[in-house]
Amino acid sequence: MGYMKYLKQTKNTEEAKKLAKERLISFRTEPALHRISNPTKPDRARALGYRAKQGIFIVRQRVIRGGHTRPMIKHGRRPKHNRQRMVLAKGYKQIAEERVSREYKNCEILNSYYVTRDGRNVWYEVIVVDANHPSIKADASLKWLANHKGRAFRGVTAAGKKSRGILTHKGKGVEKNRPSLRAKGRRGN
């Protein structure tokens, strides 16, 4: 394993905590969507499919924490409309993946992982793959991405599956979750 073993050993040392604080200060000055050359957590990135090769890159995305404001209500004043905040089933991770996917339209989202947070923001690093790159098309473990468009918006990444309730809930009792509760209801079953 090499250097990965030493990364895990130095995680909770004083030097690592100091470095994390310095990084957080620099993250605040960066734009919300920032493409980076190397992952902040190489062990986590590699576990989720990142490889240091052409066609794969990392984007750090900042998401503001807290509730989501509803759009202005234009028609109707029914009680079910009278709330200031939206109740979303999406997590911050899925929102970060969707924002990166909107910026890089010709690429696909492979996965993402948590980096850090403060009182106002949370940062994720998203692994992005250019599915039409020759090195990706030649890679047997990544060429399947060429036929899977819009993964972040369809809820088929790990964060999307979690919000749909199909990442961990499997088997007896959750038959109506697949492909979705709405689709199951439209089918008339």
C-alpha positions in Angstrom: 0.0 0.0 0.0 2.9 2.3 0.6 2.1 5.9 1.5 -1.6 5.2 2.1 -0.7 3.4 5.3 1.1 6.5 6.6 -1.8 8.8 5.6 -4.1 6.9 8.0 -1.5 7.0 10.8 -1.1 10.7 10.7 -4.8 11.6 10.5 -5.3 12.7 14.1 -2.0 14.3 14.9 -1.5 18.0 15.8 0.2 18.7 12.4 -2.8 17.3 10.5 -5.2 19.4 12.5 -3.1 22.5 11.8 -3.0 21.7 8.1 -6.8 21.2 8.1 -7.3 24.6 9.6 -5.0 26.3 7.0 -6.8 24.5 4.2 -10.1 25.7 5.5 -8.9 29.3 5.4 -7.7 28.9 1.8 -11.0 27.1 0.8 -13.0 30.2 1.9 -11.1 32.4 -0.6 -11.7 30.1 -3.6 -14.7 30.2 -5.8 -17.6 27.9 -5.1 -16.6 25.5 -7.9 -12.9 25.0 -8.2 -11.0 22.5 -10.3 -8.0 21.1 -8.5 -5.0 19.1 -9.7 -4.7 16.6 -6.9 -7.3 15.2 -4.4 -7.2 16.5 -0.8 -7.9 13.0 0.4 -6.1 10.6 -2.0 -7.0 7.5 -0.1 -10.8 8.3 -0.2 -10.6 9.4 -3.8 -8.9 6.2 -4.9 -11.4 4.1 -3.0 -14.2 5.8 -5.0 -12.6 5.2 -8.4 -10.2 8.1 -8.9 -7.0 7.3 -10.9 -4.3 9.8 -11.9 -4.8 9.5 -15.6 -6.0 11.7 -18.5 -9.8 12.1 -18.7 -10.3 12.0 -14.9 -10.2 15.2 -12.7 -11.4 16.5 -9.4 -13.6 19.5 -8.7 -14.0 21.0 -5.2 -17.6 22.3 -4.7 -18.8 24.5 -1.9 -22.4 24.3 -0.8 -24.0 26.7 1.7 -25.4 24.9 4.7 -28.9 25.5 6.1 -32.4 25.4 4.8 -33.5 26.0 1.3 -35.7 29.1 0.7 -38.9 28.5 -1.2 -39.6 30.4 -4.4 -42.2 33.2 -4.1 -45.7 31.9 -4.0 -47.6 33.5 -6.9 -50.9 31.7 -6.9 -53.0 30.4 -4.1 -52.7 30.9 -0.3 -53.5 27.4 0.9 -52.0 26.3 4.2 -49.8 23.7 2.5 -48.0 26.5 0.6 -47.4 28.6 3.7 -43.9 27.6 4.7 -40.7 29.6 4.1 -38.4 26.7 3.6 -38.4 23.9 1.1 -38.4 20.4 2.5 -35.8 18.6 0.3 -35.0 14.9 0.3 -31.6 15.8 -1.3 -28.4 16.0 0.7 -25.6 18.5 0.3 -23.6 15.9 -1.5 -26.1 15.4 -4.2 -26.6 19.1 -4.6 -22.8 19.5 -5.1 -22.7 16.7 -7.7 -25.6 18.3 -9.7 -23.9 21.7 -9.7 -20.6 20.3 -11.0 -22.5 18.3 -13.6 -24.2 21.5 -14.8 -20.8 23.2 -15.2 -19.1 20.3 -17.0 -21.8 19.2 -19.4 -19.7 16.9 -21.5 -18.5 14.9 -18.5 -20.0 12.4 -16.1 -19.9 12.3 -12.3 -18.3 9.1 -11.0 -18.6 9.8 -7.3 -17.9 12.4 -4.6 -16.7 12.6 -1.0 -16.8 14.9 2.0 -13.8 17.2 2.6 -14.6 19.6 5.4 -17.1 22.1 6.7 -17.4 25.2 8.8 -20.4 27.1 10.3 -21.6 28.3 6.9 -20.4 26.0 4.2 -19.6 22.4 3.4 -17.1 21.3 0.8 -17.1 18.1 -1.3 -14.7 16.9 -3.9 -16.4 15.4 -7.0 -14.7 12.9 -9.3 -15.5 13.9 -12.9 -14.8 11.7 -15.9 -14.6 12.7 -19.6 -16.3 9.6 -21.0 -15.2 10.4 -24.6 -11.5 10.7 -23.8 -9.5 7.9 -25.6 -7.8 6.8 -22.4 -11.2 6.3 -20.7 -12.6 4.5 -23.7 -9.6 2.1 -23.5 -10.0 1.5 -19.8 -12.2 -1.6 -19.2 -13.3 -0.4 -15.7 -14.5 3.1 -16.9 -15.7 2.8 -20.5 -19.2 2.0 -19.3 -19.6 5.7 -18.4 -20.0 6.5 -22.1 -23.5 5.0 -22.2 -24.7 6.5 -18.8 -25.6 10.2 -19.4 -26.7 12.5 -16.6 -26.0 10.3 -13.6 -26.1 13.1 -11.1 -29.6 14.3 -12.2 -31.1 10.8 -12.5 -30.1 9.9 -8.9 -27.8 6.9 -9.8 -24.7 8.1 -8.0 -24.3 7.0 -4.4 -25.7 10.3 -3.0 -28.7 10.0 -5.3 -29.4 6.5 -4.4 -29.3 7.4 -0.7 -31.9 10.1 -1.2 -34.1 7.7 -3.2 -33.9 5.2 -0.4 -32.4 2.4 -2.4 -28.8 2.5 -1.3 -29.2 0.7 2.0 -32.9 -0.3 2.0 -33.2 -3.6 0.1 -35.3 -6.7 0.3 -38.6 -7.4 2.0 -40.7 -4.4 2.9 -39.3 -1.9 0.4 -40.6 -3.3 -2.8 -42.3 -0.1 -3.8 -39.0 1.9 -3.7 -37.8 0.6 -7.1 -37.5 2.2 -9.5 -39.2 5.0 -7.5 -42.3 5.5 -5.4 -43.8 7.7 -8.2 -43.2 5.1 -10.9 -44.6 2.3 -8.7 -47.8 4.4 -8.2 -48.2 5.2 -11.9 -47.9 1.5 -12.7 -51.1 0.9 -10.7 -49.7 -1.8 -8.3 
